[in-house]
Amino acid sequence: MQQIFEAKLKVTQLITNLPNKTDVEIEIRDTYLAVLHKTIQNLDENRFVVRKQLRYVKEYSNKNKWLNLSKSDVQEINTHLSHLQPTSRHGPYRI
């Protein structure tokens, strides 16, 4: 799951950095960003592993934070959030 999360994040950044984006590329980027945001937003804050990263969970639960991610934001997400698993088997990774 962590590799899928990080791959989707990387795709969003590659598309963001394209000089001429197609409508399909923009749609893919926006869909992936929505899925990644929802994954973080839906984490169970009562779980020990989530509480250890609660500062980042709270920060990246804000949808506006995902609209313009910097390189340091991406690094924080990969370091502190990408390893956190959703509690449901049918979580937001199903897109």
N, C-alpha and C positions, 0 to 999 in steps of 0.2 A: 504494500500500500504506500509506503514512504516513497518508493521509486516512482510510482504512478503520480503521486502528488507533486514531486519535484519535477518530473517530466512535463506535466501540464503547466507548472509555473514557468519553466524554461520556454515552452512554446509561446506562452503569453508575452514573454519578454522579447523573443525573437520577432514575433509579429509586430509588437509595439515599435521596434527599432527599424522596421522596414520603411523605406522612403515612400513607396506607393503601395498601399494596402488595398486588396480587393474587398468587396463586400463580404465574401465568404470568409476571408482571413479575419476580418473584424468580428464577424459573428462567432467564429471559433474562439478568438481571444476573449470576447465578452462572456461567452458561455463558460469557458474554463475558469475565468476570474470569478464568476458567480458561484460555480461549484466549489472552488477553493475557499471562497469567503464563507459559504454556507457550511462547509466542513468545520471550519474553525468556530463559527458562530454556534454550531450545534454540539460542541464538545461538552461533556458532563463535567462541570467545574467542581463537582464533589469527588471526582477521582483523584487519587494521590498524584499520578503522573501529570495530570492536567494542572493541578494546583501548583506544582513546581514551576510551571511556565505561565502562571496566571496573568502576570504583567503583559506578556505578549499575546495571550489569548484575548484579553480585554482590548488591547490596542488594535488587533487585527480582526476583531469582531465588528468593528466599525467599517461599514461598506465603503465609505469615502476614502479610507486608507488604501483600498485596493485600486482606486481609480488612477493613481499616478505613483507606482512603486519605484523607488530608487534602488540602486544596486545594493545599498546597505539594508534596505527593507527586505529584498530578496534573500540576502545572506541571513538576516534575522529569522525569516520564515523557515528557511532550510535548516538552520541550526536549532531553533527552539520549538518549531511547530510541526514540521513535516512528518516527524516520527509519531505524533499523537494519533491514535486510531479512534475512529468513531465507534461508539458502543453498539450500533446496529449493523447487522450484516447488509442491510438494504439502505445504507447511508448514501450520501451525495456522490460517491464515486461511480455510481451506476450510469453516468452519462457518457 
